[in-house]
Amino acid sequence: MTLHLLTPEDLTPELNQQMANLFRQLTDRKEALPVSEVLDEADQLSLVYCKEGNHILGMAALASYSVLSGHKGWIEDVVVDANARGRGIGRLLVEKLLDIARLKGLTDVLLFTANHRESAIHLYKKLGFVASASGMYYLNLENT
């Protein structure tokens, strides 16, 4: 089992399809954008994945941005294949993203997880994340 930072050179139709299939395990509310499309954002997205043989076991993304309050990262789309859970893959993926965040000089890393994702919440707390007192609001611009 190996961890990789996705580069455009790694991207094949098969890898893109495996990632889209894995994304469906995370949410059935939306389809994944093509990976090639999100990789076009120069140095704003770091997508890591865990591979065993030719099979993608998990993936996670870090979006980097700068605002007046600092250089920040937002972790999204952390998903491990249902058949590979319990092997520490989620932890490895998030730790890799945190290493990348440090290398980029980010000041804060944020993430959101649903309250029913107890194992994810447990993992994030073990890695040092704390619940924020501020509320998160959401507006889907595709439907307005």
Z-matrix of the N, CA and C atoms (Angstrom, degrees):
N
C 1 1.445
C 2 1.524 1 107.98
N 3 1.329 2 116.41 1 130.41
C 4 1.461 3 120.66 2 -178.43
C 5 1.526 4 110.52 3 -134.13
N 6 1.346 5 114.87 4 150.00
C 7 1.464 6 121.47 5 175.39
C 8 1.516 7 108.82 6 -100.24
N 9 1.321 8 116.29 7 142.51
C 10 1.457 9 121.80 8 -179.47
C 11 1.518 10 109.60 9 -136.02
N 12 1.323 11 116.51 10 144.61
C 13 1.456 12 122.48 11 167.15
C 14 1.521 13 105.57 12 -92.38
N 15 1.316 14 116.89 13 119.82
C 16 1.455 15 121.21 14 -174.91
C 17 1.522 16 111.04 15 -66.34
N 18 1.313 17 115.88 16 130.65
C 19 1.460 18 122.77 17 173.81
C 20 1.532 19 107.78 18 -119.51
N 21 1.314 20 117.73 19 159.28
C 22 1.470 21 119.07 20 178.30
C 23 1.531 22 112.77 21 -56.50
N 24 1.317 23 116.80 22 -30.17
C 25 1.462 24 120.35 23 -179.94
C 26 1.530 25 111.99 24 -67.90
N 27 1.340 26 117.00 25 -27.03
C 28 1.467 27 121.08 26 179.84
C 29 1.522 28 112.42 27 -74.87
N 30 1.306 29 116.20 28 -21.92
C 31 1.456 30 120.90 29 -167.87
C 32 1.522 31 112.06 30 -73.44
N 33 1.317 32 115.13 31 118.68
C 34 1.461 33 122.84 32 174.79
C 35 1.530 34 107.44 33 -123.64
N 36 1.321 35 117.88 34 161.59
C 37 1.468 36 118.88 35 175.72
C 38 1.535 37 112.01 36 -56.78
N 39 1.334 38 116.89 37 -38.12
C 40 1.470 39 120.33 38 179.54
C 41 1.530 40 111.11 39 -64.84
N 42 1.334 41 117.34 40 -44.69
C 43 1.465 42 120.81 41 179.10
C 44 1.531 43 110.04 42 -63.43
N 45 1.324 44 117.27 43 -43.37
C 46 1.460 45 121.24 44 178.15
C 47 1.533 46 110.55 45 -59.12
N 48 1.331 47 116.99 46 -43.20
C 49 1.468 48 120.93 47 -179.61
C 50 1.527 49 111.21 48 -66.72
N 51 1.332 50 117.41 49 -41.76
C 52 1.464 51 120.26 50 177.97
C 53 1.526 52 110.86 51 -61.49
N 54 1.325 53 117.15 52 -40.29
C 55 1.464 54 120.33 53 179.23
C 56 1.527 55 110.98 54 -68.22
N 57 1.325 56 117.50 55 -38.52
C 58 1.467 57 120.65 56 176.85
C 59 1.529 58 110.35 57 -63.71
N 60 1.331 59 116.96 58 -41.62
C 61 1.467 60 120.94 59 177.55
C 62 1.523 61 110.88 60 -63.65
N 63 1.319 62 116.95 61 -41.51
C 64 1.459 63 121.53 62 179.14
C 65 1.530 64 110.27 63 -65.49
N 66 1.315 65 117.14 64 -40.11
C 67 1.466 66 121.71 65 179.01
C 68 1.530 67 110.67 66 -59.35
N 69 1.338 68 117.26 67 -36.48
C 70 1.465 69 120.97 68 178.90
C 71 1.528 70 111.78 69 -62.61
N 72 1.342 71 117.74 70 -24.41
C 73 1.462 72 120.27 71 176.24
C 74 1.527 73 110.92 72 -73.67
N 75 1.324 74 116.58 73 -21.03
C 76 1.460 75 121.55 74 179.35
C 77 1.524 76 111.16 75 -83.27
N 78 1.317 77 116.76 76 -42.82
C 79 1.466 78 120.34 77 -178.08
C 80 1.518 79 110.26 78 -152.91
N 81 1.304 80 115.53 79 143.17
C 82 1.458 81 119.39 80 173.89
C 83 1.526 82 110.92 81 -106.31
N 84 1.329 83 116.37 82 9.74
C 85 1.462 84 121.51 83 -177.79
C 86 1.520 85 113.25 84 -82.97
N 87 1.307 86 118.13 85 -20.67
C 88 1.460 87 119.26 86 -177.75
C 89 1.516 88 109.96 87 -153.13
N 90 1.317 89 114.94 88 157.94
C 91 1.457 90 121.92 89 175.81
C 92 1.525 91 108.98 90 -88.03
N 93 1.303 92 116.29 91 146.40
C 94 1.462 93 120.85 92 177.08
C 95 1.526 94 109.85 93 -70.41
N 96 1.319 95 116.00 94 140.11
C 97 1.461 96 120.03 95 170.79
C 98 1.523 97 108.08 96 -67.28
N 99 1.321 98 118.82 97 153.11
C 100 1.461 99 119.51 98 174.53
C 101 1.532 100 109.93 99 -58.64
N 102 1.320 101 116.46 100 135.91
C 103 1.461 102 120.79 101 -176.93
C 104 1.522 103 110.68 102 -58.98
N 105 1.323 104 117.77 103 -36.96
C 106 1.472 105 120.46 104 179.67
C 107 1.524 106 111.13 105 -60.36
N 108 1.319 107 117.38 106 -32.36
C 109 1.466 108 121.15 107 179.86
C 110 1.526 109 111.32 108 -69.56
N 111 1.314 110 117.64 109 -42.63
C 112 1.467 111 119.12 110 -178.42
C 113 1.523 112 111.95 111 -77.06
N 114 1.316 113 117.71 112 -23.49
C 115 1.468 114 120.17 113 176.87
C 116 1.519 115 112.22 114 -73.32
N 117 1.327 116 117.91 115 -15.66
C 118 1.463 117 121.44 116 -179.55
C 119 1.522 118 113.26 117 -66.72
N 120 1.311 119 118.13 118 -18.79
C 121 1.462 120 121.95 119 -179.56
C 122 1.531 121 108.52 120 -75.76
N 123 1.314 122 116.85 121 97.50
C 124 1.462 123 123.24 122 -172.91
C 125 1.523 124 112.23 123 -52.99
N 126 1.296 125 116.59 124 114.71
C 127 1.466 126 126.22 125 173.17
C 128 1.529 127 113.99 126 60.11
N 129 1.324 128 118.30 127 11.96
C 130 1.459 129 119.75 128 176.96
C 131 1.516 130 111.53 129 -93.39
N 132 1.317 131 117.36 130 -22.81
C 133 1.452 132 120.94 131 -177.66
C 134 1.516 133 110.55 132 -121.01
N 135 1.322 134 115.02 133 130.18
C 136 1.463 135 121.61 134 170.79
C 137 1.518 136 106.24 135 -117.72
N 138 1.318 137 116.67 136 116.92
C 139 1.458 138 121.73 137 179.60
C 140 1.516 139 107.89 138 -113.67
N 141 1.330 140 116.26 139 120.63
C 142 1.460 141 120.27 140 178.42
C 143 1.519 142 108.30 141 -110.97
N 144 1.325 143 114.57 142 150.19
C 145 1.454 144 118.69 143 178.30
C 146 1.517 145 109.66 144 -142.82
N 147 1.319 146 114.90 145 155.45
C 148 1.456 147 122.44 146 179.40
C 149 1.520 148 107.20 147 -110.81
N 150 1.313 149 115.39 148 129.31
C 151 1.457 150 120.71 149 -174.36
C 152 1.520 151 109.65 150 -126.63
N 153 1.307 152 115.74 151 139.31
C 154 1.462 153 122.06 152 173.22
C 155 1.517 154 106.37 153 -131.10
N 156 1.325 155 115.85 154 114.19
C 157 1.455 156 118.92 155 -171.82
C 158 1.515 157 108.86 156 64.22
N 159 1.325 158 116.24 157 -126.23
C 160 1.469 159 120.83 158 178.11
C 161 1.516 160 112.58 159 -102.39
N 162 1.331 161 117.24 160 11.53
C 163 1.462 162 121.19 161 -174.26
C 164 1.523 163 111.11 162 -108.38
N 165 1.322 164 116.84 163 130.90
C 166 1.462 165 122.23 164 175.17
C 167 1.526 166 107.54 165 -81.90
N 168 1.337 167 116.66 166 120.65
C 169 1.463 168 121.65 167 -178.75
C 170 1.521 169 112.73 168 -93.02
N 171 1.326 170 117.02 169 -25.28
C 172 1.457 171 119.98 170 -178.22
C 173 1.510 172 110.48 171 -170.27
N 174 1.344 173 114.66 172 164.84
C 175 1.461 174 119.94 173 178.33
C 176 1.519 175 108.88 174 -155.76
N 177 1.319 176 114.83 175 161.08
C 178 1.464 177 121.76 176 178.20
C 179 1.525 178 108.05 177 -159.57
N 180 1.329 179 115.84 178 151.75
C 181 1.462 180 120.50 179 -176.72
C 182 1.524 181 110.98 180 -127.69
N 183 1.331 182 115.25 181 147.81
C 184 1.459 183 123.45 182 174.52
C 185 1.523 184 107.60 183 -125.69
N 186 1.328 185 116.45 184 117.40
C 187 1.464 186 121.88 185 175.00
C 188 1.520 187 107.69 186 -97.48
N 189 1.320 188 117.34 187 128.46
C 190 1.467 189 122.33 188 -178.64
C 191 1.518 190 109.72 189 -106.60
N 192 1.329 191 115.60 190 141.42
C 193 1.456 192 120.28 191 178.65
C 194 1.522 193 109.57 192 -156.27
N 195 1.318 194 115.87 193 161.21
C 196 1.463 195 121.75 194 178.97
C 197 1.518 196 109.55 195 -122.30
N 198 1.328 197 114.82 196 134.86
C 199 1.460 198 123.08 197 175.42
C 200 1.524 199 106.81 198 -135.89
N 201 1.318 200 117.66 199 176.14
C 202 1.462 201 120.34 200 -177.22
C 203 1.525 202 112.69 201 -58.84
N 204 1.320 203 117.38 202 -29.42
C 205 1.465 204 120.00 203 -178.24
C 206 1.524 205 113.24 204 -84.17
N 207 1.317 206 118.66 205 0.23
C 208 1.458 207 119.79 206 174.66
C 209 1.518 208 113.43 207 139.79
N 210 1.320 209 114.37 208 -176.45
C 211 1.465 210 123.02 209 177.42
C 212 1.522 211 106.11 210 -96.14
N 213 1.306 212 115.98 211 119.62
C 214 1.456 213 120.22 212 -170.53
C 215 1.516 214 112.09 213 -124.51
N 216 1.315 215 113.36 214 162.70
C 217 1.452 216 120.89 215 174.11
C 218 1.511 217 109.32 216 -131.61
N 219 1.302 218 115.16 217 149.65
C 220 1.457 219 121.34 218 179.38
C 221 1.527 220 107.16 219 -127.69
N 222 1.325 221 116.10 220 118.86
C 223 1.464 222 120.83 221 178.63
C 224 1.523 223 108.69 222 -86.49
N 225 1.323 224 115.41 223 131.83
C 226 1.466 225 122.54 224 -178.21
C 227 1.521 226 109.85 225 -137.80
N 228 1.306 227 114.28 226 162.36
C 229 1.469 228 122.90 227 167.32
C 230 1.525 229 113.51 228 52.29
N 231 1.329 230 116.66 229 44.44
C 232 1.467 231 121.01 230 174.14
C 233 1.522 232 106.77 231 -80.54
N 234 1.312 233 116.43 232 116.89
C 235 1.469 234 119.79 233 -179.55
C 236 1.521 235 109.55 234 -147.33
N 237 1.333 236 114.19 235 137.22
C 238 1.463 237 122.21 236 175.69
C 239 1.522 238 106.80 237 -119.70
N 240 1.321 239 116.53 238 135.48
C 241 1.456 240 121.27 239 178.86
C 242 1.525 241 109.98 240 -52.05
N 243 1.326 242 116.22 241 137.92
C 244 1.467 243 121.48 242 -177.37
C 245 1.524 244 111.99 243 -54.68
N 246 1.329 245 117.58 244 -33.29
C 247 1.466 246 121.42 245 -179.12
C 248 1.521 247 113.21 246 -79.42
N 249 1.332 248 117.99 247 -7.40
C 250 1.473 249 121.06 248 -176.75
C 251 1.525 250 112.27 249 -116.15
N 252 1.308 251 117.88 250 5.25
C 253 1.467 252 120.64 251 -177.81
C 254 1.523 253 110.92 252 -70.32
N 255 1.342 254 114.66 253 154.22
C 256 1.459 255 120.57 254 179.83
C 257 1.518 256 113.81 255 86.70
N 258 1.317 257 117.72 256 7.07
C 259 1.465 258 122.13 257 -178.94
C 260 1.527 259 112.47 258 -106.56
N 261 1.330 260 117.83 259 4.96
C 262 1.458 261 120.99 260 179.67
C 263 1.515 262 114.47 261 83.76
N 264 1.315 263 117.30 262 11.54
C 265 1.463 264 121.03 263 -177.15
C 266 1.524 265 111.06 264 -67.98
N 267 1.319 266 117.51 265 -42.49
C 268 1.466 267 120.59 266 178.25
C 269 1.511 268 111.39 267 -57.91
N 270 1.323 269 116.09 268 -43.49
C 271 1.467 270 120.86 269 178.57
C 272 1.529 271 110.70 270 -61.78
N 273 1.329 272 117.32 271 -46.20
C 274 1.468 273 120.95 272 179.54
C 275 1.527 274 111.25 273 -59.76
N 276 1.322 275 116.55 274 -42.47
C 277 1.465 276 120.67 275 -179.47
C 278 1.527 277 111.33 276 -63.31
N 279 1.339 278 116.77 277 -47.52
C 280 1.467 279 119.99 278 -178.27
C 281 1.525 280 110.44 279 -68.03
N 282 1.333 281 117.92 280 -39.74
C 283 1.471 282 120.18 281 177.22
C 284 1.525 283 110.71 282 -60.56
N 285 1.322 284 117.36 283 -40.13
C 286 1.467 285 120.87 284 177.99
C 287 1.528 286 110.32 285 -63.09
N 288 1.330 287 117.08 286 -42.24
C 289 1.466 288 119.76 287 177.93
C 290 1.521 289 111.37 288 -64.15
N 291 1.328 290 117.52 289 -37.99
C 292 1.467 291 120.39 290 177.95
C 293 1.525 292 110.99 291 -66.34
N 294 1.332 293 117.40 292 -36.98
C 295 1.472 294 120.54 293 174.77
C 296 1.532 295 110.30 294 -61.35
N 297 1.321 296 116.23 295 -44.13
C 298 1.467 297 120.88 296 178.84
C 299 1.524 298 110.12 297 -62.99
N 300 1.333 299 117.08 298 -41.62
C 301 1.471 300 121.41 299 179.03
C 302 1.525 301 110.76 300 -60.21
N 303 1.316 302 116.80 301 -42.09
C 304 1.476 303 120.54 302 178.36
C 305 1.527 304 110.50 303 -64.23
N 306 1.332 305 116.71 304 -43.71
C 307 1.467 306 120.36 305 179.10
C 308 1.530 307 111.68 306 -62.19
N 309 1.315 308 117.10 307 -33.29
C 310 1.466 309 121.58 308 178.59
C 311 1.523 310 112.19 309 -79.92
N 312 1.328 311 117.55 310 -7.27
C 313 1.455 312 121.00 311 -179.77
C 314 1.519 313 114.01 312 74.99
N 315 1.317 314 117.12 313 27.26
C 316 1.456 315 119.88 314 179.71
C 317 1.523 316 110.00 315 -69.44
N 318 1.328 317 116.56 316 145.82
C 319 1.466 318 121.23 317 -178.47
C 320 1.518 319 112.38 318 -91.94
N 321 1.313 320 117.80 319 -28.07
C 322 1.464 321 122.63 320 -179.25
C 323 1.519 322 109.23 321 -144.67
N 324 1.332 323 115.26 322 148.25
C 325 1.459 324 121.09 323 171.80
C 326 1.524 325 107.13 324 -125.01
N 327 1.307 326 114.97 325 126.95
C 328 1.460 327 121.85 326 -177.75
C 329 1.522 328 109.57 327 -114.58
N 330 1.313 329 115.47 328 157.85
C 331 1.455 330 120.27 329 172.48
C 332 1.512 331 108.78 330 -157.75
N 333 1.293 332 115.72 331 164.55
C 334 1.456 333 122.53 332 176.27
C 335 1.513 334 107.09 333 -130.74
N 336 1.319 335 116.50 334 139.76
C 337 1.456 336 120.51 335 171.48
C 338 1.518 337 108.26 336 -141.50
N 339 1.299 338 115.72 337 148.29
C 340 1.466 339 120.54 338 179.77
C 341 1.526 340 109.84 339 -69.41
N 342 1.317 341 116.14 340 148.58
C 343 1.461 342 121.52 341 -177.28
C 344 1.522 343 113.50 342 -60.42
N 345 1.330 344 118.03 343 -26.84
C 346 1.466 345 119.96 344 -178.59
C 347 1.532 346 112.90 345 -80.63
N 348 1.301 347 118.52 346 -7.50
C 349 1.475 348 121.66 347 179.67
C 350 1.531 349 109.63 348 -87.92
N 351 1.319 350 114.74 349 70.55
C 352 1.461 351 121.11 350 -173.39
C 353 1.523 352 113.31 351 -61.60
N 354 1.328 353 117.69 352 -40.62
C 355 1.468 354 118.95 353 -179.57
C 356 1.527 355 110.83 354 -66.61
N 357 1.330 356 117.59 355 -36.49
C 358 1.469 357 120.57 356 177.58
C 359 1.524 358 110.22 357 -66.21
N 360 1.326 359 117.12 358 -43.62
C 361 1.467 360 120.88 359 179.16
C 362 1.522 361 110.08 360 -60.93
N 363 1.320 362 116.56 361 -43.17
C 364 1.469 363 121.02 362 178.70
C 365 1.532 364 110.29 363 -60.37
N 366 1.319 365 116.99 364 -44.96
C 367 1.469 366 121.47 365 178.82
C 368 1.518 367 110.70 366 -60.66
N 369 1.312 368 117.72 367 -48.76
C 370 1.461 369 120.72 368 -176.83
C 371 1.526 370 111.13 369 -62.43
N 372 1.323 371 117.04 370 -40.00
C 373 1.468 372 119.97 371 177.81
C 374 1.524 373 110.91 372 -64.75
N 375 1.338 374 117.33 373 -40.21
C 376 1.469 375 120.40 374 178.26
C 377 1.524 376 111.50 375 -63.23
N 378 1.319 377 116.61 376 -29.41
C 379 1.465 378 121.12 377 179.77
C 380 1.528 379 112.51 378 -85.51
N 381 1.337 380 117.17 379 -0.56
C 382 1.456 381 120.56 380 175.48
C 383 1.516 382 115.91 381 104.55
N 384 1.317 383 118.48 382 -2.43
C 385 1.461 384 120.75 383 177.48
C 386 1.525 385 109.37 384 -69.63
N 387 1.319 386 116.12 385 143.67
C 388 1.465 387 121.47 386 176.27
C 389 1.528 388 108.38 387 -125.11
N 390 1.318 389 115.01 388 148.22
C 391 1.463 390 119.84 389 178.76
C 392 1.521 391 109.37 390 -67.20
N 393 1.306 392 116.06 391 136.21
C 394 1.458 393 122.14 392 179.51
C 395 1.524 394 109.59 393 -85.21
N 396 1.315 395 115.74 394 147.04
C 397 1.466 396 120.32 395 177.83
C 398 1.524 397 111.65 396 -76.70
N 399 1.322 398 116.12 397 -19.58
C 400 1.466 399 118.55 398 -178.67
C 401 1.524 400 109.80 399 -80.05
N 402 1.310 401 115.20 400 149.55
C 403 1.457 402 120.11 401 177.36
C 404 1.511 403 110.26 402 -86.05
N 405 1.302 404 116.09 403 154.75
C 406 1.454 405 120.61 404 177.16
C 407 1.518 406 107.72 405 -107.55
N 408 1.314 407 116.37 406 131.59
C 409 1.450 408 122.00 407 179.12
C 410 1.518 409 108.71 408 -112.70
N 411 1.309 410 116.67 409 153.01
C 412 1.452 411 122.39 410 -171.37
C 413 1.522 412 109.72 411 -137.09
N 414 1.310 413 117.22 412 134.95
C 415 1.458 414 122.73 413 173.82
C 416 1.521 415 107.80 414 -136.86
N 417 1.306 416 116.88 415 118.76
C 418 1.454 417 121.70 416 177.71
C 419 1.523 418 107.79 417 -86.64
N 420 1.321 419 117.51 418 107.97
C 421 1.462 420 122.18 419 -176.29
C 422 1.523 421 112.93 420 -73.45
N 423 1.320 422 117.51 421 -15.72
C 424 1.461 423 119.99 422 178.24
C 425 1.529 424 111.47 423 -69.74
N 426 1.330 425 117.15 424 -23.62
C 427 1.464 426 120.89 425 -175.37
C 428 1.524 427 113.34 426 -109.60
N 429 1.336 428 117.86 427 13.40
C 430 1.467 429 118.94 428 -179.37
C 431 1.512 430 110.92 429 -117.31
